[in-house]
Amino acid sequence: MDYSVLLLIAAGAFLFSGAIKGLTGIGLPTAAIALMTLFLDPRTAIALVMFPMIGSNAWQVFRAGHLWRTVRLYAVFAVVLLVGVAATTFFTKDTSDRALLAVLGVVILIFVAVSWKGMVPPLPERHDRKAQFGFGLMAGIIGGMTAGWGAPLAMYLATKRVDKDEFVRATGFLIFVGSLPLCIAYAQLGFLTGPLAGASAIMLIPTIAGFSMGEVLRKKLSVSGFRNALLIVFVFLGLNLLRRAIWYA
C-alpha cells in the first residue's frame, strides 16, 4: 500500500478513536485497530497504534493526577500485565493473520459484552490482590496478542465499583504500562519498522486532536447514549473480523 494512503487511513482511524478515548477514557486501541484492519493487515494495524496508545495514556495519567496513589493501588496488576504482555508477544510472534483476526474479533465482542451493562459482581477488598493477578494475567495474554486489553481491565475495575475519575486514572496508568513492553517487543521482532514507527509517531497528532474533541463532547453529550451507539458499531466490527478470519484469503 502507498505510504500516503496508509497515513490517510490511519489518521481517520485515530481521529475517531481518540475522540472515543477523550469521551469515555478507554477504547483507543480497540477502535483504531478494528477500523484499520478493514484496510490493513493486523500486525501493521497493531504496530501503528503503539505511539498513539503510549502518548494518549501518558497524557491521560498526567491529567488525572494522583499518580503515586494509582501506582500503589494497582501495582500487582501493572507488574503482571507488563510481564504477560512481553512474554505473550514473543511466544505468539508467528501467529497467522487469520488467527489474529479471529482473536481480535472475539476480544472486541467480549469488550462489548462487558461494557454494555457492566454486569460484573463486586469483589470483597480482601480478594483484591488475587483479582489483580488474575485479571492482569488475562489482560497480558490478550494484550500481547492484540494490543487491546480493555475488556479484562474494565471487568476488574467493575468488581471494585470505581467512580468515573478513578476509572480514568486506572485505565490510563495500566494501558500506559502495558503499551511499553508491547512497543519494545514489536520493535525487536521487526513488526515496528522505521517507516511504521514514523507513521505511528505522526498519528499522535490526530489522536490528541480527537482526544481533545472527545473531552469537549463529554461535557455536551450523553456519554451513555454515545457509548451504546458506539458499542453497536463495535459489534459489527467484531463480527466482520470473525467473518474475515473464517473466509480469510
Secondary structure, 3 states (H helix, E strand, C coil): CCHHHHHHHHHHHHHHHHHHHHHHCCCHHHHHHHHHCCCCCHHHHHHHCHHHHHHHHHHHHHHHCCHHHHHHHCHHHHHHHHHHHHHHHHHCCCCCHHHHHHHHHHHHHHHHHHHHHCCCCCCCHHHHHHHHHHHHHHHHHHHHHHCCCHHHHHHHHHHHCCCHHHHHHHHHHHHHHHHHHHHHHHHHHCCCCHHHHHHHHHCHHHHHHHHHHHHHHHCCCCHHHHHHHHHHHHHHHHHHHHHHHHCCC
